[in-house]
Amino acid sequence: MRFLLAILAVLTLGKVYPQGCSDAGFCTMGAMRPDQNYNKRVKFKVRSIEYNYYEGKTPISPVISAHTLEFNASLGELNSVQVKVPYMFTSGNLGDNSGVGDISVSYTRSLTPIAGGDFSGTIGAKIPSGNSTSKFSSDHTNGETVDLPMYYQVTLGSWDAVGGVSWITKDWLFATGIQVALTENENQFQWSDWPNYPDQDVYLKKNNVGRQLKRGTDVMFRAERNFRFTNFNFSFGVLPIYRITKDEAFMPTSGKREKIPKTTGLALSVLASAGYNLNVSNAVKLIYGYKLVDRKVNPDGLTRDNVLSFSYIYRF
């Protein structure tokens, strides 16, 4: 109980701004997720419902928060499925937005143990809740209704395929995965739609343009050192995510789709987590991350400065 109260105290401070995994969310799916259960002495329930609260401060003005419900179910001893449904809120200098975010669905199978560790593989998908076309109207847009930039959208607007594997022991977790955007979105944000916005170079043009954006492919790697006790555990780790292909968007000047320069490269975060099993059925978890390195150009609006998320897990 003291541990839970301490977590709630941290959340009420209001000065720490969390993010997800600074990508489109695949590093919290299935075998790639952080702080996984590993306790050979306790038989965990085979189904769980998790509530997660997340809030992220972007490098410019928007604050992103989400309330996510996650359902996990075992299918026999080797298989499990995961479904995540977030409700997103965005608020910044250009306006506010809210709505159901992209839905994650994944299937994980336990594979043959390797070197004394549990080895698992995951395949899954991100399902868009919309087309990234939430709009806004103000004096800055001459009263015209225009698309908000991607930092303010609650959906990435694309269908994505996800795959990955992990190896976990009492002390270590290593995971790697890939996420491929299969489709483009329909976002039409452009700077010229906001002619009356003051000091455009200071803020407005920090929202990178990517009309009808198709994100490049991301590859992630997670390395995590865990310290596990009877009911309590904590961990430290690193999470590098590398965009290996350039984003692509429609360019009005050429009238065709083109690759966007400087959209490949590394995003690197360091992470820390703490979890407590109140009993076999109930647990709480806190994860914090800090961004060390990011890509130069981010038209997808996924960049965050740091991370804090709180979860309550009910197993049944």
C-alpha positions in Angstrom: 0.0 0.0 0.0 2.9 2.4 0.8 4.3 1.7 -2.7 0.9 2.5 -4.3 0.6 5.7 -2.4 4.1 6.7 -3.4 3.2 6.2 -7.1 0.0 8.3 -6.8 2.1 11.1 -5.1 4.5 11.1 -8.1 1.6 11.3 -10.5 0.0 14.3 -8.7 3.2 16.4 -8.9 2.3 17.4 -12.4 5.8 18.4 -13.4 6.9 15.2 -15.2 5.7 14.7 -18.7 5.7 11.1 -20.0 5.7 9.6 -23.4 5.0 6.2 -24.9 8.0 4.5 -26.4 8.5 7.5 -28.8 7.3 5.4 -31.7 4.0 4.3 -33.0 3.5 2.0 -30.0 4.8 -1.4 -31.2 7.5 -1.6 -28.4 4.6 -2.2 -25.9 3.1 -5.0 -27.9 3.3 -8.7 -27.0 6.9 -10.0 -26.6 8.4 -6.5 -27.0 6.7 -4.9 -24.0 8.7 -3.8 -20.9 8.7 -5.1 -17.4 7.2 -8.5 -18.2 6.2 -11.0 -15.5 8.8 -13.6 -14.7 8.3 -15.5 -11.5 8.6 -19.3 -11.6 7.2 -19.6 -8.0 4.0 -17.8 -8.6 1.3 -19.0 -11.1 -0.2 -15.9 -12.6 -3.7 -15.8 -13.7 -4.1 -16.5 -17.5 -6.2 -13.4 -18.3 -5.7 -9.8 -17.3 -7.2 -6.3 -17.9 -4.8 -3.4 -17.5 -5.6 0.3 -17.2 -2.8 2.6 -18.2 -2.6 6.4 -17.9 0.1 8.1 -20.0 1.0 11.8 -20.6 3.7 13.0 -22.9 5.3 16.4 -23.4 6.4 17.0 -27.0 9.5 19.1 -28.0 7.2 21.9 -29.0 3.9 22.8 -27.2 1.4 19.9 -27.4 0.9 17.7 -24.4 -0.3 14.2 -25.3 -2.2 12.0 -22.7 -4.0 8.7 -23.1 -6.2 6.4 -21.1 -5.7 2.8 -22.4 -7.5 -0.4 -21.7 -5.4 -3.5 -22.4 -6.8 -7.1 -22.5 -4.5 -10.1 -22.4 -5.6 -13.7 -22.6 -3.7 -17.0 -22.7 -4.8 -19.6 -25.2 -3.4 -22.8 -23.7 0.1 -22.9 -22.3 2.0 -21.5 -25.3 -0.2 -18.9 -26.9 -1.6 -15.5 -25.9 -3.4 -12.5 -27.4 -3.3 -8.8 -26.6 -5.7 -6.0 -27.5 -5.1 -2.3 -26.6 -7.6 0.5 -27.0 -6.5 4.0 -26.1 -8.5 7.2 -25.7 -6.3 10.2 -26.6 -6.2 13.8 -25.6 -3.9 16.5 -27.3 -3.6 20.1 -26.3 -1.2 22.8 -27.6 -0.8 26.2 -29.1 -2.7 25.3 -32.2 -5.8 23.8 -30.5 -7.2 20.8 -28.7 -8.3 17.4 -29.8 -9.5 14.1 -28.4 -10.8 10.7 -29.5 -10.2 7.0 -29.7 -6.6 6.2 -30.8 -5.2 3.4 -32.9 -6.1 -0.1 -31.8 -3.3 -2.7 -31.3 -3.9 -6.4 -31.7 -1.2 -9.0 -31.3 -0.6 -12.8 -31.0 2.3 -14.1 -29.0 3.7 -17.7 -28.9 6.2 -19.1 -26.4 9.0 -20.8 -28.3 11.7 -23.3 -27.3 13.6 -22.0 -24.3 17.1 -20.8 -25.2 20.1 -20.6 -22.8 17.9 -20.9 -19.7 15.6 -18.0 -20.8 12.0 -17.9 -22.1 11.9 -17.1 -25.9 8.7 -15.7 -27.4 7.6 -14.3 -30.8 4.8 -11.9 -31.6 3.0 -10.8 -34.8 0.4 -8.1 -34.8 -1.2 -5.0 -36.3 -2.0 -1.4 -35.6 -5.6 -0.6 -36.7 -6.3 3.1 -37.5 -9.2 4.8 -35.8 -9.4 7.5 -38.5 -7.5 9.2 -41.3 -5.5 11.8 -39.3 -7.8 14.6 -40.5 -9.1 16.2 -37.3 -9.6 19.9 -38.1 -9.5 23.3 -36.4 -10.8 26.8 -37.2 -9.6 30.1 -35.7 -8.6 33.7 -36.6 -5.2 32.2 -37.4 -6.7 30.3 -40.3 -9.0 33.2 -41.5 -11.9 31.2 -40.1 -11.3 28.3 -42.5 -11.5 24.8 -41.2 -8.1 23.1 -41.8 -6.3 19.9 -40.7 -4.3 20.0 -37.5 -0.6 18.8 -37.7 0.2 15.3 -36.7 1.2 16.2 -33.1 -2.4 17.1 -32.6 -4.0 14.0 -34.3 -5.3 11.1 -32.1 -4.5 8.6 -34.9 -1.6 7.9 -37.2 -4.1 7.1 -39.9 -2.3 4.0 -41.3 -2.6 0.3 -41.1 0.7 -1.2 -39.7 2.2 -4.7 -39.5 4.2 -5.6 -36.4 6.5 -8.5 -35.6 9.1 -9.2 -32.9 10.8 -11.6 -30.5 12.1 -11.5 -26.9 14.3 -13.5 -24.5 13.6 -13.1 -20.8 15.2 -14.5 -17.6 14.9 -13.6 -13.9 17.5 -10.8 -14.5 17.3 -9.8 -18.1 14.9 -8.9 -21.0 16.1 -8.5 -24.6 13.6 -7.8 -27.3 13.7 -6.7 -30.9 10.9 -5.9 -33.3 9.8 -4.2 -36.6 6.9 -2.0 -37.6 5.9 -1.4 -41.2 3.3 1.2 -42.2 1.3 -0.4 -45.0 -0.8 2.6 -46.0 -0.6 6.4 -46.0 -2.9 8.7 -44.0 -4.9 11.6 -45.4 -3.5 14.5 -43.3 -3.4 17.8 -45.3 -1.7 20.1 -42.8 0.4 22.9 -44.4 1.9 26.1 -43.0 0.0 28.3 -45.6 -3.3 27.3 -44.0 -2.3 29.4 -40.9 -1.5 32.8 -42.5 -2.2 34.9 -39.4 -0.2 32.8 -36.9 2.3 35.1 -35.2 6.0 34.3 -35.4 5.6 31.4 -37.8 9.2 30.5 -37.8 9.3 30.4 -34.0 6.6 27.8 -33.5 4.3 27.0 -36.5 7.1 25.7 -38.7 8.3 23.4 -36.0 5.3 21.2 -36.9 6.9 19.3 -39.9 4.7 19.0 -42.9 3.9 15.6 -44.4 0.8 15.6 -46.5 -0.7 12.1 -47.0 2.2 10.8 -45.0 3.4 7.2 -45.1 5.9 6.6 -42.3 9.1 4.8 -42.8 9.9 1.4 -41.3 11.0 1.3 -37.6 13.2 -1.3 -36.0 13.5 -1.4 -32.2 15.8 -3.1 -29.6 15.1 -3.3 -25.9 17.7 -4.3 -23.3 16.4 -4.3 -19.7 18.0 -5.4 -16.4 15.5 -6.5 -13.8 15.7 -6.9 -10.0 12.9 -9.2 -8.8 11.8 -9.9 -5.3 8.7 -11.8 -3.9 6.2 -9.0 -4.7 8.3 -6.1 -5.9 10.5 -5.6 -8.9 12.3 -2.7 -10.6 14.3 -2.4 -13.8 16.6 -0.2 -15.9 17.0 -0.3 -19.6 17.6 1.3 -23.0 15.3 1.5 -26.0 16.9 2.4 -29.3 14.4 2.7 -32.3 15.9 3.2 -35.7 13.8 4.4 -38.7 15.5 2.5 -41.6 13.6 4.0 -44.5 12.5 7.6 -45.2 9.0 8.9 -44.7 7.1 9.6 -47.9 4.5 12.4 -48.6 2.8 14.3 -51.3 4.7 17.4 -52.4 2.4 20.1 -53.9 5.4 21.8 -55.6 6.1 18.7 -57.7 2.6 17.2 -57.8 3.9 13.8 -56.8 4.9 11.7 -53.8 8.5 12.0 -52.6 10.8 10.8 -49.9 11.3 13.3 -47.0 14.9 14.1 -46.2 16.3 13.5 -42.7 13.4 11.3 -41.5 15.6 8.2 -41.0 17.9 7.7 -38.0 18.0 6.9 -34.3 15.6 7.7 -31.4 17.2 6.5 -28.1 15.6 6.5 -24.7 16.7 5.3 -21.2 14.0 3.7 -19.1 13.3 2.8 -15.4 10.3 0.9 -14.0 9.0 -0.3 -10.7 6.2 -2.8 -10.1 4.4 -4.3 -7.1 2.1 -7.3 -6.9 -0.5 -6.6 -4.3 -1.6 -10.2 -4.5 -2.0 -12.8 -7.2 -4.8 -10.9 -8.9 -3.8 -7.2 -8.5 -0.6 -5.3 -9.4 0.6 -1.7 -10.1 3.4 -0.5 -12.3 5.3 2.7 -13.0 7.5 3.3 -16.0 9.7 6.4 -16.7 11.8 7.2 -19.7 14.1 10.0 -20.9 14.9 10.8 -24.5 18.6 11.1 -25.3 18.6 11.1 -29.1 16.0 11.8 -31.7 15.6 12.1 -35.5 16.0 15.6 -37.0 12.6 15.6 -38.9 9.4 14.1 -37.5 6.3 14.8 -39.6 4.5 11.9 -37.9 4.4 13.9 -34.6 5.6 10.9 -32.5 8.5 12.6 -30.7 8.3 13.0 -26.9 10.8 14.5 -24.4 10.4 12.0 -21.6 8.1 9.3 -20.3 5.9 8.5 -17.3 3.1 5.9 -17.3 1.1 4.3 -14.5 -0.7 1.0 -14.8 -3.1 -1.0 -12.7 -3.4 -4.7 -13.6 -6.2 -7.1 -12.7 -5.6 -10.8 -13.4 -8.4 -13.3 -13.4 
